[in-house]
Amino acid sequence: MKMNRLPIILFFIFGIFQTSNAQNLFDSQSTLQFAKYLNQSGQPKLAAIEFERLIFLQPEIDSLKFSLLDCYILDKNYDAVYRRSVQLTNTSNFELSSPLQGYAAFALISDRKHSLANQFIAYSIQLDEEKKAYYKAWNFILQNKFSEAANVAEPFKTSQAFSGISEIQNDALKLPRKSPLLAGLLSTAVPGAGKWYAKERKDAVIGFVSITMMAYQAYRGFKKEGQKSVYGWISAGLGAGFYLGNIYGSVKSAKRFNSRQYAKLQPSIEKHFTIYR
């Protein structure tokens, strides 16, 4: 009879041991280590799930909130960064609210929601004037409005936090740019000249040849049949359409040229644009 009880006792002890191990696997410290491992191994989405669970269990630990938001930033999930930073702000003390509001501003700017970012920064009571200027300046930079960024950052240009902004502005000044207005005026004077100026040489030649041919065909039609020439009016209409389209296209070409130049700044922007700590 005693022999029959031994397996039951051993099974009971083994069950307790296993339960203890299972609890240990899912205690806060183990979960934290696992979340850090996921994040460091390039799995921020999975790490965020673990940090969400930790915040639910230990909402008083502020570092967990920042770790969670950093995971969402690494995952480029800016909607989640904005949503959670606002939610966490509403449940945190004032001292913690300022950096959390910074995360929200960072998310809106990074997600190119520039108008909403401007409103959020302007009405935030947790961000001081220097932090507001910092985020406003970056919001302008990501819209390629460098002179506006310089004006906002000017009162704080000696601050270390603004050094990246100054570097981006200096790099932007060195970039070649094309004036959309000048491109349009050049194509008004000579069809295709604006596109040539904007470095779209193939389109410039095609535009010049097309418009010239339409003008020549219209000239021949009117010369042969006078103002009643259907062929002349059709050619003139097509030529006028190509001519106006070429002017508009030249303006767009200059803007595309500038956009390609600004794209060269993206690595530097990603390097310097961070949360204001």
KASULRA-V762220 format. One line per field, one symbol per residue. phi: phi as a letter, one per 30 degrees, with the letter a starting at -180 (. if undefined). A space follows every 10 residues. Layout:
phi=???
//
This chain:
phi=.ddddedddd dddddddddd dddddcdddd dddddddddd cibddddddd dddddddbdd dddddddddd dddddhcddd dddddddddd cbdddddddd dddddedddd dicddddedd ddcdcddddd dddedddddd ddcicddddd dddedbddde dcdddddddd ddddddbcde dddddddddb ejddddddic dddddddddd dddddddddd ddddbidddd eddddddddd dddddddddd dddddddddd dddddeeddd dcdbddd
//
